[in-house]
């Protein structure tokens, strides 16, 4: 396991920033105390118990996995945490938009996995640098629990050809997988623990294996971007301004929810989901579990 990144007043040093740009990722970064992360897990699991059979229009898992910040205040609270933003600012600058938040959960002893892929393949932004994914652990992410595996330096490639597998055990919307063989020795296990975070570039090749432990593997995954990024495929796109200013107008800015699953936020959720589907599912032969219908 790697030694945690040592922040300076909560921020990345120039050397650490250079390591990110050389490798395409950086970890493990301590951003919140482990006890606080465990409290967030408890809050999430209480929300799951409360809302699982509470008459939501879509399955609860859909809201957790896609744009959770639109309907769940705690998702936005994690994404907008100044301690996280202070680190992210070192990568994409002082103007920060929250594009998406998802709770990525692998249940214990399941076959769910994530094939090796590049995030930017289907988001409609092109091969941009001004976007970073923060993967915040709420439970241990280890090789046994199915932590991510990154390929060092792979972000220096363009967007590579992918194929849609639509594998039922694949947690990705299309089961997308790069048409490139990745040798086992080229993968680095990104082991992080509650309260720690990893950052990775949108072109970094990554994936993860099944969780063979008796505990859930839970992460809050946030996609941050600079306002200079623009949607190139869908007619429109949405984001929440987290810090700084948005002077471009490339995204429709909206306010975060003030309570879980309000009528207003559910309507906005559907609006955003349909708009983003133009990019996310373009060219797909089918829609996995209705996630992007």
C-alpha positions as CSV (number, residue, x, y, z in Angstrom):
1,X,0.0,0.0,0.0
2,X,1.3,3.5,-0.9
3,X,2.2,6.1,1.7
4,X,-0.6,8.7,1.8
5,X,0.0,11.9,-0.1
6,X,1.0,14.6,2.4
7,X,-1.0,17.8,1.7
8,X,0.3,21.3,2.4
9,X,-2.4,23.3,4.2
10,X,-4.9,20.9,2.6
11,X,-3.6,21.5,-1.0
12,X,-1.4,19.6,-3.4
13,X,2.2,20.6,-3.9
14,X,3.7,21.4,-7.3
15,X,5.5,18.0,-7.3
16,X,2.3,16.2,-6.5
17,X,0.5,18.0,-9.3
18,X,3.3,17.1,-11.7
19,X,3.0,13.4,-10.6
20,X,-0.7,13.5,-11.4
21,X,0.0,14.8,-14.9
22,X,2.8,12.3,-15.5
23,X,0.9,9.2,-14.2
24,X,-2.7,10.2,-15.0
25,X,-3.7,9.7,-11.4
26,X,-2.8,10.4,-7.8
27,X,-3.6,8.5,-4.6
28,X,-4.1,7.9,-1.7
29,X,-5.1,11.5,-0.7
30,X,-6.4,12.0,2.9
31,X,-9.3,14.5,2.7
32,X,-11.6,13.7,5.6
33,X,-11.1,11.7,8.9
34,X,-11.9,8.1,8.8
35,X,-14.6,8.4,11.5
36,X,-16.3,11.1,9.4
37,X,-16.3,8.9,6.3
38,X,-17.8,6.1,8.4
39,X,-20.5,8.5,9.5
40,X,-21.2,9.3,5.8
41,X,-21.5,5.6,5.1
42,X,-24.0,5.2,8.0
43,X,-26.0,8.2,6.6
44,X,-26.1,6.7,3.1
45,X,-27.2,3.3,4.4
46,X,-29.9,4.9,6.5
47,X,-31.1,6.7,3.4
48,X,-31.1,3.4,1.5
49,X,-33.3,1.8,4.2
50,X,-35.7,4.8,4.2
51,X,-36.2,5.2,0.5
52,X,-35.9,1.7,-0.9
53,X,-39.6,1.1,-1.0
54,X,-40.8,4.7,-0.6
55,X,-42.6,5.1,-4.0
56,X,-39.8,6.7,-6.0
57,X,-40.5,7.0,-9.8
58,X,-37.3,5.1,-10.6
59,X,-35.4,2.4,-8.6
60,X,-33.3,3.9,-5.8
61,X,-30.2,2.4,-7.3
62,X,-30.7,4.6,-10.4
63,X,-30.6,7.7,-8.3
64,X,-27.6,6.6,-6.4
65,X,-25.7,5.7,-9.6
66,X,-26.6,8.6,-11.8
67,X,-26.5,12.3,-10.8
68,X,-27.1,11.6,-7.1
69,X,-26.3,15.3,-6.3
70,X,-29.6,16.3,-8.1
71,X,-31.8,14.5,-5.6
72,X,-29.7,13.7,-2.5
73,X,-28.3,16.6,-0.4
74,X,-25.6,14.5,1.1
75,X,-24.2,13.7,-2.3
76,X,-23.8,17.4,-3.1
77,X,-22.5,18.0,0.4
78,X,-19.6,15.6,-0.2
79,X,-18.9,16.9,-3.6
80,X,-18.9,20.6,-2.4
81,X,-16.7,19.8,0.7
82,X,-14.0,22.5,0.8
83,X,-11.4,20.0,1.8
84,X,-12.0,18.0,-1.5
85,X,-12.3,21.2,-3.6
86,X,-8.9,22.5,-2.2
87,X,-7.3,19.4,-3.7
88,X,-9.2,19.4,-6.9
89,X,-8.3,23.1,-7.5
90,X,-4.7,22.0,-7.9
91,X,-5.6,20.0,-11.0
92,X,-8.3,22.0,-12.8
93,X,-8.0,25.5,-11.3
94,X,-10.1,27.8,-9.1
95,X,-13.3,27.6,-11.1
96,X,-14.9,24.3,-10.4
97,X,-18.2,22.7,-11.6
98,X,-19.8,19.6,-10.3
99,X,-20.9,17.6,-13.3
100,X,-21.9,14.3,-11.7
101,X,-21.9,12.5,-8.4
102,X,-22.5,8.8,-8.0
103,X,-22.4,6.2,-5.2
104,X,-20.4,3.3,-6.7
105,X,-21.2,0.3,-4.5
106,X,-20.1,-3.3,-4.9
107,X,-22.1,-5.6,-2.6
108,X,-20.1,-8.3,-0.8
109,X,-19.4,-11.6,-2.5
110,X,-20.8,-10.5,-5.8
111,X,-19.5,-10.8,-9.4
112,X,-20.0,-7.1,-10.2
113,X,-16.9,-5.6,-11.9
114,X,-15.9,-2.7,-14.1
115,X,-14.2,-3.4,-17.4
116,X,-11.1,-1.5,-18.4
117,X,-12.2,1.7,-20.1
118,X,-11.6,5.5,-20.4
119,X,-14.3,7.7,-18.9
120,X,-14.3,10.3,-21.6
121,X,-15.4,7.9,-24.3
122,X,-19.1,8.6,-24.0
123,X,-19.5,11.8,-22.1
124,X,-19.6,14.1,-25.1
125,X,-16.7,16.4,-24.1
126,X,-14.0,15.0,-26.3
127,X,-10.4,14.3,-25.1
128,X,-10.2,17.2,-22.6
129,X,-7.7,17.8,-19.7
130,X,-9.9,20.1,-17.6
131,X,-11.9,17.4,-16.0
132,X,-11.0,15.1,-13.1
133,X,-12.7,12.3,-11.2
134,X,-12.4,12.2,-7.4
135,X,-13.1,8.7,-6.0
136,X,-13.8,9.1,-2.2
137,X,-13.8,5.9,-0.2
138,X,-16.5,5.4,2.4
139,X,-15.4,1.8,3.0
140,X,-12.1,0.0,2.4
141,X,-11.2,-0.3,-1.3
142,X,-8.6,-3.1,-1.5
143,X,-7.7,-5.6,-4.2
144,X,-10.0,-8.1,-2.4
145,X,-13.0,-5.7,-2.3
146,X,-12.5,-4.7,-6.0
147,X,-10.5,-1.5,-5.8
148,X,-9.8,0.3,-9.1
149,X,-6.8,-0.6,-11.2
150,X,-5.1,2.2,-13.2
151,X,-2.7,2.0,-16.1
152,X,0.1,4.6,-15.5
153,X,0.5,7.1,-18.3
154,X,-2.4,5.8,-20.3
155,X,-4.1,9.3,-20.3
156,X,-1.5,10.3,-22.9
157,X,-3.4,8.2,-25.4
158,X,-6.3,9.6,-27.4
159,X,-9.8,8.2,-26.8
160,X,-9.3,4.5,-27.8
161,X,-11.8,2.3,-29.6
162,X,-14.3,0.7,-27.1
163,X,-16.8,-2.1,-27.5
164,X,-20.2,-2.3,-25.7
165,X,-20.5,-5.7,-23.9
166,X,-23.7,-4.9,-22.0
167,X,-22.5,-7.6,-19.5
168,X,-25.1,-7.9,-16.6
169,X,-22.2,-8.0,-14.1
170,X,-20.6,-4.8,-15.5
171,X,-21.4,-1.7,-13.4
172,X,-20.9,0.6,-16.4
173,X,-23.9,1.8,-18.3
174,X,-22.9,0.1,-21.5
175,X,-20.4,-2.4,-20.2
176,X,-17.9,-0.5,-22.3
177,X,-14.5,-2.0,-22.7
178,X,-11.4,-0.8,-24.5
179,X,-10.4,-2.9,-27.5
180,X,-6.8,-3.1,-26.2
181,X,-5.4,-5.9,-24.1
182,X,-4.0,-4.6,-20.8
183,X,-1.3,-6.8,-19.3
184,X,-1.7,-7.6,-15.6
185,X,1.7,-6.1,-14.8
186,X,0.6,-2.8,-16.3
187,X,-2.2,-2.4,-13.7
188,X,-1.7,-0.6,-10.4
189,X,-4.2,-1.4,-7.6
190,X,-5.5,1.8,-6.2
191,X,-6.0,0.8,-2.6
192,X,-7.6,3.5,-0.5
193,X,-9.4,3.5,2.9
194,X,-12.3,5.5,4.4
195,X,-11.7,9.2,4.1
196,X,-9.0,8.8,1.4
197,X,-9.4,9.8,-2.2
198,X,-7.9,9.1,-5.5
199,X,-7.9,11.5,-8.5
200,X,-7.8,10.4,-12.1
201,X,-7.8,11.9,-15.6
202,X,-10.7,11.2,-17.9
203,X,-8.5,9.3,-20.4
204,X,-6.7,7.1,-17.8
205,X,-7.5,3.5,-18.5
206,X,-9.0,1.9,-15.5
207,X,-11.3,-0.8,-14.2
208,X,-11.9,-3.0,-11.2
209,X,-12.6,-6.6,-10.2
210,X,-15.2,-8.3,-8.1
211,X,-15.7,-7.8,-4.4
212,X,-14.8,-11.1,-2.7
213,X,-15.0,-9.8,0.8
214,X,-17.9,-9.8,3.3
215,X,-18.3,-6.1,3.4
216,X,-19.7,-3.6,0.9
217,X,-17.2,-1.5,-1.2
218,X,-18.7,2.0,-1.2
219,X,-17.4,5.1,-2.8
220,X,-18.7,8.6,-3.6
221,X,-17.4,9.4,-7.1
222,X,-17.5,13.0,-8.3
223,X,-16.7,14.3,-11.7
224,X,-15.4,17.9,-11.6
225,X,-14.8,20.1,-14.6
226,X,-13.6,23.6,-15.5
227,X,-16.2,25.8,-17.1
228,X,-14.1,25.9,-20.2
229,X,-15.2,22.3,-21.0
230,X,-18.1,22.2,-23.3
231,X,-20.7,19.5,-24.3
232,X,-20.1,18.6,-27.9
233,X,-22.7,15.9,-28.5
234,X,-25.9,16.6,-26.5
235,X,-27.9,19.7,-27.1
236,X,-27.4,20.9,-23.6
237,X,-25.8,19.9,-20.3
238,X,-26.1,20.8,-16.6
239,X,-23.7,21.4,-13.7
240,X,-23.5,22.9,-10.2
241,X,-21.0,25.7,-9.6
242,X,-18.9,24.6,-6.6
243,X,-16.3,27.3,-6.5
244,X,-15.2,30.3,-8.4
245,X,-17.2,31.6,-11.4
246,X,-18.7,30.2,-14.6
247,X,-18.1,32.8,-17.3
248,X,-18.7,30.6,-20.3
249,X,-22.3,29.5,-20.0
250,X,-21.5,26.1,-21.5
251,X,-23.6,24.4,-18.8
252,X,-27.0,25.2,-17.3
253,X,-26.2,25.9,-13.7
254,X,-28.7,24.6,-11.1
255,X,-29.1,24.7,-7.3
256,X,-28.6,21.6,-5.2
257,X,-31.6,19.9,-3.5
258,X,-32.5,21.1,0.0
259,X,-34.2,17.8,0.9
260,X,-34.1,14.2,-0.5
261,X,-36.2,13.4,-3.5
262,X,-38.4,16.5,-3.6
263,X,-40.9,16.9,-6.5
264,X,-38.8,19.7,-7.9
265,X,-35.5,17.8,-7.8
266,X,-37.1,14.6,-9.2
267,X,-38.4,16.6,-12.2
268,X,-35.0,18.3,-12.7
269,X,-33.4,14.9,-12.4
270,X,-35.5,13.5,-15.3
271,X,-34.7,16.6,-17.4
272,X,-30.9,16.3,-16.9
273,X,-31.0,12.5,-17.4
274,X,-32.7,12.8,-20.8
275,X,-30.4,15.6,-21.9
276,X,-27.2,13.8,-21.0
277,X,-28.5,10.5,-22.6
278,X,-27.9,12.0,-26.0
279,X,-24.2,11.8,-25.4
280,X,-24.0,8.9,-22.9
281,X,-25.9,6.4,-24.9
282,X,-25.2,7.6,-28.5
283,X,-24.8,4.6,-30.7
284,X,-25.7,2.1,-28.0
285,X,-27.8,-0.8,-29.2
286,X,-29.6,-1.0,-25.9
287,X,-30.2,0.8,-22.6
288,X,-28.9,-1.0,-19.6
289,X,-31.6,-1.3,-16.9
290,X,-33.2,2.0,-18.1
291,X,-30.4,4.0,-16.6
292,X,-30.2,6.4,-19.6
293,X,-33.6,5.9,-21.3
